[in-house]
Amino acid sequence: MNMNFNLFTPTNLLFGAGTLEELANQQMPGKKALVLISNGNSTKENGTLNRILSLLEKAGAETVVCGNIHENPSKEVVMEAAAFAKEHQCDFIVALGGGAVLDASVGVAAMANNPGDLWDYVSGGTGKEQPLVNRPLPVITIATTSGTGSEINSWGVITNTETNEKIGFGGTAELKPVLA
């Protein structure tokens, strides 16, 4: 039984056997991607990272890889990845991984294009609840695990180790991935 489908919500969701190859045929939201992966080795060892880099190249995008995302991503790691995106002049994010990478991508997309600290924009806890100054970078998500649907929503759970808080960040339409 074939279960392929395409859903736009406004995230363009491609699903089913063989659809990963469609990445090369999709309109990229920019010219240079920050490919965000975990600090583990699974996407490297199983060949997924090289496959994604090749598909992005075929789609006409340059890439740089940031592999520092850990389980329960911290504000510090999000800020480091956002600084890496700025340093390399990335204009979109490709989140390749499980929940931690998908969660972190929301914060990285926001902070790669906005001033200050992530907690300036967090609502709740010690967050300062400021609106984003600039539009976040567009995000493409490629989930490598099954979970909560993080690949198509605009939220990420981030830990602030300084204040001992773990809070959801995001929620605005401009933080929804453009492609999953």
ChimeraX attribute file (.defattr): number of C-alpha atoms within 10 A of each C-alpha:
attribute: neighborCount
match mode: 1-to-1
recipient: residues
	/A:1	3
	/A:2	6
	/A:3	7
	/A:4	11
	/A:5	11
	/A:6	10
	/A:7	11
	/A:8	12
	/A:9	12
	/A:10	14
	/A:11	20
	/A:12	15
	/A:13	18
	/A:14	19
	/A:15	14
	/A:16	11
	/A:17	11
	/A:18	9
	/A:19	12
	/A:20	15
	/A:21	12
	/A:22	11
	/A:23	20
	/A:24	18
	/A:25	12
	/A:26	14
	/A:27	11
	/A:28	20
	/A:29	17
	/A:30	16
	/A:31	15
	/A:32	22
	/A:33	28
	/A:34	27
	/A:35	26
	/A:36	26
	/A:37	27
	/A:38	23
	/A:39	14
	/A:40	13
	/A:41	11
	/A:42	14
	/A:43	18
	/A:44	12
	/A:45	10
	/A:46	10
	/A:47	10
	/A:48	15
	/A:49	20
	/A:50	13
	/A:51	15
	/A:52	21
	/A:53	20
	/A:54	16
	/A:55	19
	/A:56	23
	/A:57	14
	/A:58	14
	/A:59	17
	/A:60	17
	/A:61	19
	/A:62	16
	/A:63	21
	/A:64	18
	/A:65	16
	/A:66	18
	/A:67	15
	/A:68	16
	/A:69	24
	/A:70	15
	/A:71	14
	/A:72	16
	/A:73	26
	/A:74	21
	/A:75	22
	/A:76	16
	/A:77	18
	/A:78	28
	/A:79	20
	/A:80	18
	/A:81	26
	/A:82	27
	/A:83	16
	/A:84	18
	/A:85	28
	/A:86	15
	/A:87	10
	/A:88	14
	/A:89	15
	/A:90	22
	/A:91	20
	/A:92	24
	/A:93	29
	/A:94	29
	/A:95	31
	/A:96	24
	/A:97	23
	/A:98	20
	/A:99	25
	/A:100	21
	/A:101	32
	/A:102	34
	/A:103	28
	/A:104	32
	/A:105	36
	/A:106	30
	/A:107	31
	/A:108	30
	/A:109	27
	/A:110	26
	/A:111	27
	/A:112	27
	/A:113	19
	/A:114	18
	/A:115	12
	/A:116	10
	/A:117	15
	/A:118	24
	/A:119	20
	/A:120	15
	/A:121	21
	/A:122	21
	/A:123	16
	/A:124	13
	/A:125	13
	/A:126	13
	/A:127	17
	/A:128	14
	/A:129	13
	/A:130	12
	/A:131	10
	/A:132	17
	/A:133	12
	/A:134	12
	/A:135	14
	/A:136	22
	/A:137	26
	/A:138	23
	/A:139	32
	/A:140	28
	/A:141	26
	/A:142	21
	/A:143	19
	/A:144	17
	/A:145	10
	/A:146	10
	/A:147	10
	/A:148	9
	/A:149	10
	/A:150	22
	/A:151	30
	/A:152	24
	/A:153	22
	/A:154	23
	/A:155	23
	/A:156	23
	/A:157	20
	/A:158	26
	/A:159	20
	/A:160	18
	/A:161	12
	/A:162	9
	/A:163	9
	/A:164	9
	/A:165	15
	/A:166	16
	/A:167	19
	/A:168	17
	/A:169	24
	/A:170	21
	/A:171	13
	/A:172	11
	/A:173	12
	/A:174	17
	/A:175	24
	/A:176	25
	/A:177	29
	/A:178	19
	/A:179	24
	/A:180	24
